[in-house]
Amino acid sequence: MQSGSAQPAKYKIQIPSGQIEYTGVFKEPIVSSFFPPSGLIEDLFRVLKPYGFSIDGIETRSREKISDCVVEFRRTPPLTSLKVSPGKFTVTADDLDWSTKDKFIEGMNAALQTVLNREHAELESQQIVLAMHVQPQDKPRMDITAPLLSDTAYSLLAGEPEFQGMVLTRKGVSVVIDASLVHSNGLFMRFVRQHKSTAALAEIADQLYADEAHVFEVLGLDGEL
């Protein structure tokens, strides 16, 4: 246990890139919306247009398998893809800023509710994933992650370690910390959390922020989330 005067070391970091992916799985497939999907496209475009989506960013893809049919809305910046298939509703977005969270959630929630209401559908499950590269500015990355493993773990292999990462799984949540293959001296982090079907998008976002902030605090990372 640390004394009251002891403070964990803080390491300056930057986050050069990151991606959030939200997936809501429908309790029952919304098949009727895709034959044809014109009504679904019209309804979604009406609610998404105020949030920077245009007709040029709409694409439909049909396949022999019904589950592979997709309506996609894309915009930039920030690069955002909203996909609806008979089985799920998915949003991916690159390099979001937490300061714009409320506006982003407002738009995505409007789209999700539009789909659910027109089909009288319900969600069976929800999942949020945050994958990002974190770059320490004044410390070797392996020094930051060294405390994650026990002496027993280090003894499994002989020789000097090049990097030490971890995968930690709890019920409904997991975190991966690994070496970034993209950014020099960078860490790759991936957070995954399952949510109840009734959880609001704002609640899901708040939990994700708390997860990210907690890991940063434990590792002593100092920088904007």
Sequence and secondary structure as in RCSB ss.txt:
>XXXX:A:sequence
MQSGSAQPAKYKIQIPSGQIEYTGVFKEPIVSSFFPPSGLIEDLFRVLKPYGFSIDGIETRSREKISDCVVEFRR
TPPLTSLKVSPGKFTVTADDLDWSTKDKFIEGMNAALQTVLNREHAELESQQIVLAMHVQPQDKPRMDITAPLLS
DTAYSLLAGEPEFQGMVLTRKGVSVVIDASLVHSNGLFMRFVRQHKSTAALAEIADQLYADEAHVFEVLGLDGEL
>XXXX:A:secstr
   TT     EEEEEEEEEEEEEEEESS  GGGGSS HHHHHHHHHHHGGGT  GGGEEEE  SSGGG EEEEEE
TTTTEEEEE SSEEEEEEES  GGGHHHHHHHHHHHHHHHHHHHT  EEEEEEEEEEEEEESSS HHHHHGGGS 
HHHHTTS S  S   EEEEETTEEEEEEE SSSTT EEEEEEEEE TT  HHHHHHHHHHHHHHHHHHHTEES  
